[in-house]
Amino acid sequence: MNNTARPRTTPKEIQIARGQSISNSNSTILAFHNTSIKYSWCAHGHLYSEQVDKRVTPSIQLGLLPLGGEVLRIVLAAALGMFLGLEREWSQKSAGIRTFALVSLLGAVFTLVESEILLVIGGLLVIVQGVLLAAEGLRDEEEGLSLTTSVSMLVAYGVGALVMQQYILEGVAVAILSSLLLVLKRELHRFAWGLSRAELRSASEFAILAFVVYPLLPADPVPVSVADMALELELRVVWLMVVTVAGIGIINYAIVQNYGSRGIAVTGFFGGLASSTAVVGTMLDHVSQRPAAASYAVAAILLADAAMALRNLLIAIAFTLERGILFEAVVPLGAVVLGSIAVASYTADWSQTVEIDLESPFSLKNALGFGAIFLIVLVASTVGKAQFGTGGLYLTAVLSGLASSGAATTSAVLLYRGGVVGSDTATIAILLATAASIVVKAALTLASPDRSFAFRVTMWSLILLAGASAVTVAATL
């Protein structure tokens, strides 16, 4: 018997089909036409081989199929092109699933060959095809110019190029967003046609504030001297607060405009997010004209309190992630939100509906006005804290909350972010501003000729504050 050991073989000495080599692993299977060869390394480093049935390891064999990453990306490019062309096919346009898939494949292939000239030529061909479609649309009134189809084909070409350049996520995102724009054609047109000129102007002004002014502001704190005191203001953070509050308001303004006549919940809650003073003013006017509407007017004001407390809670959490979330504010503000909703559910006559007249609070004037108030409150809070200690900060929070609890909350948050005050002090300032806002709304109802209405709002507001205080004390014990 020949007991001669098999010679040691290194991976580089074993060449396989298509230029592949065996690596030094426990075992590797190579698939041929009818059989598979299993190469195994023993503990002493010797390489052994044996034939195995291909059906035993189908998943491993599948992983070794000569399909490179380029092939898979080409398939993905075609699939995304078909996805883009699906809506065009359903809309019975001249270019559909097959055309879009081919255009996307064209972009992928020209990118694969790494020729900039071919890539540019391919893009020009797609543009020419779009022009031809538009020219055909001029002759066919039913077909139209097909501008959307032409641009979509260019997008499909770009998607194919992105995928082949291994920008997989970007290509998929572009394809999905483009398809969504195609599908939502009627909804987008209806939305655009339904906007008034004032709303369109306000939206444009808001976009300037958010996407033009904000990036231009300095990212580092800016030193400012006030009353012989050196302060550091984070202008970008201040402006981000303004943009955030304005963004919340513009969404809720749209909700109130669409659903304000359908019930007290939408009117009071979402109207309170936009402008709690507007809710109180509307309810006062409604009660003076219809005294029987007092029950749901009380509920509307309480729901405005809930919305205001929820907004302050979101500000206190969202803008303190870097320093440490103000969890101390969660229980009291959450109690105000839940308590207000519970009382409103108990007192309201839900069979009534109300129209609320809200002007868009996101004109340039209102946005800059909020920013100015917020900046004044921030400076006053800082000076009060420096001159009079914590008591000065609390007094400033109360006085500021009478005008804008949102401004007082954001100023307390910024002082906490800057390390001027601790979490307990910032939380108390936020709660004082919230309580002041609830009290001032109750005080505004004293202008109503219906004393019963004013009494009910005041009573429930005091009960709400007492209940929130009790819950907070119980939670801290």
C-alpha positions as CSV (number, residue, x, y, z in Angstrom):
1,M,0.0,0.0,0.0
2,N,1.4,3.4,-1.0
3,N,1.3,5.6,2.1
4,T,3.0,8.5,0.4
5,A,1.4,11.7,1.6
6,R,-0.2,13.8,-1.0
7,P,1.9,16.8,-2.0
8,R,1.1,20.2,-0.4
9,T,-0.5,22.5,-2.9
10,T,-0.9,26.2,-2.6
11,P,-3.9,28.2,-3.9
12,K,-1.9,29.9,-6.6
13,E,-0.9,26.5,-8.1
14,I,-4.6,25.6,-8.8
15,Q,-6.1,27.3,-11.7
16,I,-9.8,26.8,-12.5
17,A,-12.2,27.8,-15.3
18,R,-12.5,31.5,-16.1
19,G,-9.2,32.4,-14.3
20,Q,-10.5,31.7,-10.8
21,S,-8.3,30.3,-8.0
22,I,-8.9,28.4,-4.8
23,S,-8.5,30.2,-1.6
24,N,-7.2,28.7,1.6
25,S,-10.5,28.0,3.3
26,N,-12.1,24.9,4.9
27,S,-13.7,23.8,1.7
28,T,-14.7,25.2,-1.7
29,I,-17.0,23.7,-4.4
30,L,-16.5,24.3,-8.1
31,A,-19.3,23.5,-10.4
32,F,-18.8,21.9,-13.9
33,H,-21.3,20.5,-16.4
34,N,-22.4,17.4,-14.6
35,T,-20.4,17.1,-11.4
36,S,-18.9,19.3,-8.8
37,I,-15.4,19.0,-7.3
38,K,-15.0,19.7,-3.6
39,Y,-11.6,20.9,-2.5
40,S,-10.9,20.6,1.2
41,W,-8.0,21.5,3.4
42,C,-7.0,19.2,6.2
43,A,-5.5,20.2,9.5
44,H,-1.9,19.7,8.1
45,G,-2.5,22.0,5.2
46,H,-2.9,19.3,2.5
47,L,-5.5,19.8,-0.2
48,Y,-7.8,17.0,-1.1
49,S,-10.5,16.8,-3.9
50,E,-13.6,14.7,-4.4
51,Q,-16.6,14.6,-6.7
52,V,-19.9,15.5,-5.3
53,D,-23.4,15.6,-6.6
54,K,-24.3,19.1,-7.9
55,R,-27.8,18.8,-6.4
56,V,-26.4,18.7,-2.9
57,T,-25.2,22.3,-2.9
58,P,-27.4,24.3,-5.2
59,S,-27.1,27.6,-3.3
60,I,-23.3,27.5,-3.3
61,Q,-23.2,26.8,-7.0
62,L,-25.6,29.6,-7.6
63,G,-23.3,32.0,-5.8
64,L,-20.5,30.9,-8.1
65,L,-22.3,31.6,-11.4
66,P,-20.3,33.9,-13.6
67,L,-22.7,36.8,-13.1
68,G,-20.7,39.9,-12.3
69,G,-22.0,43.0,-10.6
70,E,-22.4,44.8,-13.9
71,V,-24.9,42.3,-15.1
72,L,-27.0,42.7,-11.9
73,R,-26.9,46.5,-12.2
74,I,-28.0,46.3,-15.9
75,V,-31.0,44.2,-14.8
76,L,-31.8,46.7,-12.0
77,A,-31.5,49.6,-14.5
78,A,-34.0,47.9,-16.8
79,A,-36.4,47.2,-13.9
80,L,-36.3,50.8,-12.8
81,G,-36.9,51.9,-16.4
82,M,-40.0,49.6,-16.6
83,F,-41.2,51.0,-13.3
84,L,-40.9,54.6,-14.6
85,G,-42.7,53.6,-17.8
86,L,-45.6,51.9,-16.0
87,E,-47.6,55.1,-15.4
88,R,-46.9,56.3,-19.0
89,E,-48.1,53.0,-20.3
90,W,-51.2,53.1,-18.2
91,S,-51.9,56.7,-19.4
92,Q,-51.6,55.4,-23.0
93,K,-48.7,57.6,-23.9
94,S,-46.6,57.0,-27.0
95,A,-43.6,55.9,-24.8
96,G,-44.4,53.1,-22.3
97,I,-42.8,50.3,-20.4
98,R,-40.6,49.0,-23.2
99,T,-39.4,52.4,-24.3
100,F,-38.5,53.5,-20.8
101,A,-36.7,50.2,-20.1
102,L,-34.7,50.5,-23.2
103,V,-33.8,54.1,-22.5
104,S,-32.6,53.2,-19.0
105,L,-30.6,50.3,-20.5
106,L,-29.0,52.7,-22.9
107,G,-27.8,54.9,-20.1
108,A,-26.5,51.9,-18.2
109,V,-24.6,50.5,-21.3
110,F,-23.0,53.8,-22.2
111,T,-21.9,54.3,-18.7
112,L,-20.5,50.7,-18.6
113,V,-18.2,51.3,-21.5
114,E,-16.8,54.4,-19.7
115,S,-17.0,56.6,-22.7
116,E,-18.1,60.2,-21.9
117,I,-18.7,60.9,-25.6
118,L,-21.1,58.0,-25.9
119,L,-22.8,59.0,-22.7
120,V,-23.4,62.5,-24.0
121,I,-24.5,61.2,-27.4
122,G,-27.0,59.0,-25.6
123,G,-28.4,61.9,-23.7
124,L,-28.7,63.9,-26.8
125,L,-30.5,61.0,-28.5
126,V,-33.0,60.9,-25.7
127,I,-33.5,64.7,-26.0
128,V,-34.1,64.4,-29.7
129,Q,-36.6,61.6,-29.1
130,G,-38.4,63.9,-26.7
131,V,-38.5,66.7,-29.3
132,L,-39.9,64.3,-31.8
133,L,-42.6,63.3,-29.4
134,A,-43.4,67.0,-28.8
135,A,-43.6,67.6,-32.5
136,E,-45.9,64.7,-33.0
137,G,-48.1,66.1,-30.2
138,L,-48.4,69.4,-32.1
139,R,-50.1,67.5,-34.9
140,D,-52.3,65.4,-32.6
141,E,-54.3,67.6,-30.2
142,E,-55.4,64.6,-28.1
143,E,-51.7,63.6,-27.5
144,G,-50.5,67.0,-26.5
145,L,-46.9,68.1,-26.3
146,S,-45.8,65.1,-24.2
147,L,-43.4,67.3,-22.3
148,T,-43.7,65.1,-19.2
149,T,-43.0,62.0,-21.2
150,S,-39.9,63.5,-22.8
151,V,-38.5,64.7,-19.5
152,S,-39.3,61.3,-17.9
153,M,-37.4,59.5,-20.6
154,L,-34.3,61.7,-19.8
155,V,-34.8,60.8,-16.1
156,A,-34.9,57.1,-17.0
157,Y,-31.6,57.6,-18.9
158,G,-30.1,59.2,-15.9
159,V,-31.3,56.4,-13.6
160,G,-29.6,53.8,-15.7
161,A,-26.4,55.8,-15.6
162,L,-26.7,56.2,-11.8
163,V,-27.2,52.5,-11.2
164,M,-24.3,51.5,-13.4
165,Q,-22.1,54.0,-11.5
166,Q,-23.1,52.1,-8.3
167,Y,-25.3,54.9,-7.0
168,I,-27.9,52.3,-6.3
169,L,-29.8,54.0,-3.6
170,E,-29.8,57.3,-5.4
171,G,-31.0,55.7,-8.6
172,V,-33.9,53.9,-6.9
173,A,-34.9,57.1,-5.0
174,V,-35.0,59.1,-8.2
175,A,-37.0,56.5,-10.0
176,I,-39.6,56.2,-7.1
177,L,-39.9,60.0,-6.7
178,S,-40.3,60.5,-10.4
179,S,-43.0,57.8,-10.6
180,L,-44.8,59.3,-7.7
181,L,-44.8,62.7,-9.4
182,L,-46.3,61.0,-12.5
183,V,-49.0,59.2,-10.6
184,L,-50.0,62.2,-8.5
185,K,-50.6,64.4,-11.6
186,R,-54.3,65.2,-10.8
187,E,-53.7,65.7,-7.1
188,L,-50.8,68.1,-7.7
189,H,-52.7,70.1,-10.3
190,R,-55.7,70.3,-8.0
191,F,-53.5,71.5,-5.2
192,A,-51.7,74.1,-7.3
193,W,-54.9,75.4,-8.8
194,G,-56.6,75.7,-5.4
195,L,-53.9,78.0,-4.0
196,S,-54.7,81.7,-3.7
197,R,-52.2,84.3,-4.7
198,A,-51.6,85.3,-1.1
199,E,-51.0,81.6,-0.1
200,L,-48.5,81.2,-3.0
201,R,-46.7,84.3,-2.0
202,S,-46.5,83.2,1.6
203,A,-45.2,79.8,0.7
204,S,-42.5,81.4,-1.5
205,E,-41.5,83.7,1.4
206,F,-41.3,80.8,3.7
207,A,-39.1,78.9,1.3
208,I,-36.7,81.9,1.2
209,L,-36.6,82.0,5.0
210,A,-35.9,78.2,5.2
211,F,-33.6,77.5,2.2
212,V,-31.9,80.9,1.5
213,V,-31.5,82.8,4.7
214,Y,-30.8,79.9,7.0
215,P,-27.7,78.5,5.1
216,L,-26.3,82.1,4.9
217,L,-26.3,82.5,8.7
218,P,-23.0,81.8,10.6
219,A,-22.8,78.3,12.1
220,D,-20.7,79.4,15.1
221,P,-22.0,81.5,18.0
222,V,-21.8,85.3,17.4
223,P,-20.6,87.4,20.4
224,V,-23.0,90.3,21.2
225,S,-22.6,93.0,23.9
226,V,-25.8,93.9,25.8
227,A,-25.7,96.2,28.9
228,D,-22.0,95.7,29.3
229,M,-22.5,91.9,29.1
230,A,-21.0,89.6,26.6
231,L,-23.5,87.2,25.1
232,E,-23.1,84.5,22.5
233,L,-26.1,84.0,20.2
234,E,-26.5,80.9,18.0
235,L,-28.1,82.7,15.1
236,R,-28.5,79.6,13.0
237,V,-30.2,77.7,15.9
238,V,-32.5,80.7,16.5
239,W,-33.5,80.8,12.9
240,L,-34.0,77.0,12.9
241,M,-36.5,77.5,15.7
242,V,-38.3,80.1,13.7
243,V,-38.4,77.9,10.6
244,T,-39.6,74.8,12.6
245,V,-42.4,76.7,14.3
246,A,-43.4,78.2,10.9
247,G,-43.3,74.8,9.2
248,I,-45.6,73.3,11.8
249,G,-47.9,76.2,11.4
250,I,-48.1,76.1,7.7
251,I,-49.1,72.4,7.7
252,N,-51.7,73.1,10.3
253,Y,-53.0,76.1,8.4
254,A,-53.6,73.9,5.4
255,I,-55.4,71.4,7.6
256,V,-57.6,74.1,9.1
257,Q,-58.4,75.4,5.7
258,N,-59.5,72.0,4.5
259,Y,-61.2,70.5,7.5
260,G,-62.0,73.5,9.7
261,S,-65.7,73.3,9.0
262,R,-65.9,69.6,9.9
263,G,-65.6,69.7,13.6
264,I,-64.4,71.2,16.8
265,A,-61.3,68.9,17.1
266,V,-59.7,70.1,13.9
267,T,-60.6,73.7,14.6
268,G,-59.4,73.9,18.2
269,F,-56.4,71.6,18.1
270,F,-54.8,72.4,14.7
271,G,-55.9,76.1,15.0
272,G,-54.2,76.2,18.3
273,L,-51.0,75.0,16.7
274,A,-51.2,77.8,14.2
275,S,-52.4,80.6,16.4
276,S,-54.1,80.0,19.8
277,T,-55.1,83.7,19.9
278,A,-57.0,83.3,16.6
279,V,-58.9,80.4,18.1
280,V,-59.9,82.4,21.2
281,G,-60.9,85.4,19.0
282,T,-63.0,83.2,16.7
283,M,-64.7,81.5,19.7
284,L,-65.5,84.9,21.3
285,D,-67.1,86.1,18.1
286,H,-69.0,82.9,17.6
287,V,-70.4,82.9,21.2
288,S,-71.5,86.5,20.9
289,Q,-73.5,85.6,17.8
290,R,-74.7,82.2,19.0
291,P,-74.8,81.9,22.8
292,A,-75.8,78.2,22.4
293,A,-72.4,77.5,21.0
294,A,-70.6,78.0,24.3
295,S,-70.1,74.3,25.0
296,Y,-68.0,73.6,22.0
297,A,-66.3,77.0,22.2
298,V,-65.0,76.0,25.6
299,A,-63.7,72.7,24.2
300,A,-62.1,74.6,21.3
301,I,-60.0,76.8,23.7
302,L,-59.0,73.8,25.8
303,L,-57.9,71.9,22.7
304,A,-55.9,75.0,21.7
305,D,-54.2,74.7,25.1
306,A,-53.5,71.0,24.3
307,A,-51.9,72.0,21.0
308,M,-49.8,74.7,22.5
309,A,-48.5,72.4,25.2
310,L,-47.7,69.7,22.6
311,R,-45.8,72.2,20.5
312,N,-43.8,73.3,23.5
313,L,-43.1,69.7,24.4
314,L,-41.8,68.9,20.9
315,I,-39.6,71.9,21.0
316,A,-38.2,70.9,24.4
317,I,-37.4,67.4,23.1
318,A,-36.3,67.9,19.5
319,F,-33.8,70.7,20.1
320,T,-32.1,69.3,23.2
321,L,-30.9,66.0,21.7
322,E,-27.2,67.1,21.7
323,R,-27.1,68.4,25.2
324,G,-29.5,66.0,26.8
325,I,-33.3,65.7,26.4
326,L,-35.4,67.6,28.9
327,F,-37.3,64.6,30.1
328,E,-38.5,66.6,33.1
329,A,-40.9,68.5,30.9
330,V,-42.6,65.4,29.5
331,V,-44.8,64.6,32.4
332,P,-46.3,68.0,33.2
333,L,-46.7,69.0,29.5
334,G,-48.1,65.6,28.7
335,A,-50.6,66.0,31.6
336,V,-51.7,69.3,30.1
337,V,-52.2,67.8,26.7
338,L,-54.1,64.7,27.9
339,G,-56.1,66.7,30.5
340,S,-57.2,69.3,27.9
341,I,-58.3,66.6,25.5
342,A,-60.2,64.8,28.2
343,V,-62.0,67.9,29.5
344,A,-62.8,69.0,25.9
345,S,-64.3,65.5,25.2
346,Y,-66.4,65.8,28.3
347,T,-67.7,69.3,27.8
348,A,-68.2,69.6,24.0
349,D,-71.3,69.2,22.0
350,W,-69.8,67.3,19.2
351,S,-72.8,67.7,17.0
352,Q,-71.9,71.3,16.4
353,T,-69.4,72.5,13.8
354,V,-67.6,75.8,13.4
355,E,-65.9,77.8,10.7
356,I,-62.6,79.3,11.7
357,D,-61.1,82.2,9.8
358,L,-57.3,82.0,10.0
359,E,-55.1,84.2,7.9
360,S,-51.9,82.5,6.9
361,P,-49.5,83.1,9.8
362,F,-46.5,82.5,7.5
363,S,-46.2,85.7,5.6
364,L,-42.8,87.4,5.8
365,K,-44.1,89.9,8.3
366,N,-45.4,87.3,10.7
367,A,-42.3,85.1,10.4
368,L,-39.9,88.0,11.0
369,G,-42.2,89.2,13.8
370,F,-41.9,85.9,15.6
371,G,-38.1,86.0,15.1
372,A,-37.9,89.4,16.6
373,I,-40.0,88.5,19.6
374,F,-38.0,85.4,20.2
375,L,-34.7,87.2,20.0
376,I,-35.9,89.8,22.5
377,V,-37.1,87.2,24.8
378,L,-33.9,85.3,24.5
379,V,-31.8,88.4,25.3
380,A,-34.1,89.4,28.1
381,S,-33.9,85.9,29.6
382,T,-30.1,85.9,29.5
383,V,-29.8,89.4,31.0
384,G,-32.4,88.6,33.6
385,K,-30.6,85.4,34.6
386,A,-27.3,87.2,34.8
387,Q,-28.6,90.2,36.8
388,F,-31.3,88.7,39.0
389,G,-30.4,85.0,38.9
390,T,-32.9,82.3,38.4
391,G,-35.8,84.4,39.6
392,G,-35.2,86.9,36.8
393,L,-35.3,84.1,34.3
394,Y,-38.6,82.8,35.7
395,L,-40.2,86.3,35.7
396,T,-39.1,86.8,32.0
397,A,-40.6,83.4,31.1
398,V,-43.9,84.3,32.7
399,L,-44.1,87.7,31.0
400,S,-43.0,86.2,27.6
401,G,-45.5,83.4,27.9
402,L,-48.3,86.0,28.1
403,A,-47.4,87.0,24.5
404,S,-45.8,83.8,23.0
405,S,-45.2,80.6,25.0
406,G,-43.4,79.3,21.9
407,A,-40.8,82.1,22.0
408,A,-40.4,81.6,25.8
409,T,-39.9,77.9,25.3
410,T,-37.4,78.2,22.6
411,S,-35.4,80.8,24.6
412,A,-35.3,78.5,27.6
413,V,-34.1,75.6,25.3
414,L,-31.3,77.7,23.8
415,L,-30.1,78.8,27.3
416,Y,-30.0,75.2,28.3
417,R,-28.2,74.2,25.1
418,G,-25.6,76.9,25.7
419,G,-25.0,75.7,29.3
420,V,-26.3,78.9,30.8
421,V,-29.0,77.1,32.8
422,G,-29.5,73.5,34.0
423,S,-32.2,71.1,33.0
424,D,-34.3,71.8,36.0
425,T,-34.2,75.6,35.5
426,A,-35.0,75.3,31.8
427,T,-37.9,73.0,32.5
428,I,-39.4,75.3,35.1
429,A,-39.2,78.2,32.7
430,I,-41.0,76.2,30.0
431,L,-43.7,75.2,32.4
432,L,-44.2,78.8,33.6
433,A,-44.5,80.1,30.1
434,T,-47.0,77.3,29.3
435,A,-49.1,78.1,32.4
436,A,-49.0,81.9,31.5
437,S,-50.3,81.1,28.1
438,I,-53.2,79.1,29.5
439,V,-54.0,81.9,32.0
440,V,-53.9,84.6,29.3
441,K,-56.3,82.7,27.1
442,A,-58.7,82.4,30.0
443,A,-58.4,86.1,30.7
444,L,-59.2,86.9,27.1
445,T,-62.6,85.3,27.4
446,L,-63.6,87.9,30.0
447,A,-64.2,90.2,27.1
448,S,-67.2,88.0,26.2
449,P,-70.7,89.3,27.1
450,D,-71.5,85.7,28.1
451,R,-70.2,85.5,31.7
452,S,-71.1,81.8,31.9
453,F,-68.8,81.1,29.0
454,A,-65.9,83.0,30.6
455,F,-66.5,81.3,33.9
456,R,-66.4,77.9,32.4
457,V,-63.2,78.5,30.5
458,T,-61.5,80.0,33.6
459,M,-62.7,77.2,35.8
460,W,-61.5,74.4,33.5
461,S,-58.2,76.2,32.9
462,L,-57.5,76.4,36.7
463,I,-58.5,72.7,37.1
464,L,-56.2,71.8,34.2
465,L,-53.3,73.6,35.8
466,A,-54.0,72.1,39.2
467,G,-54.3,68.6,37.8
468,A,-51.1,68.9,35.8
469,S,-49.3,70.2,39.0
470,A,-50.6,67.3,41.0
471,V,-49.5,64.7,38.4
472,T,-46.0,66.3,38.3
473,V,-45.7,66.3,42.0
474,A,-46.8,62.6,42.2
475,A,-44.4,61.6,39.5
476,T,-41.4,63.2,41.3
477,L,-42.1,61.5,44.6
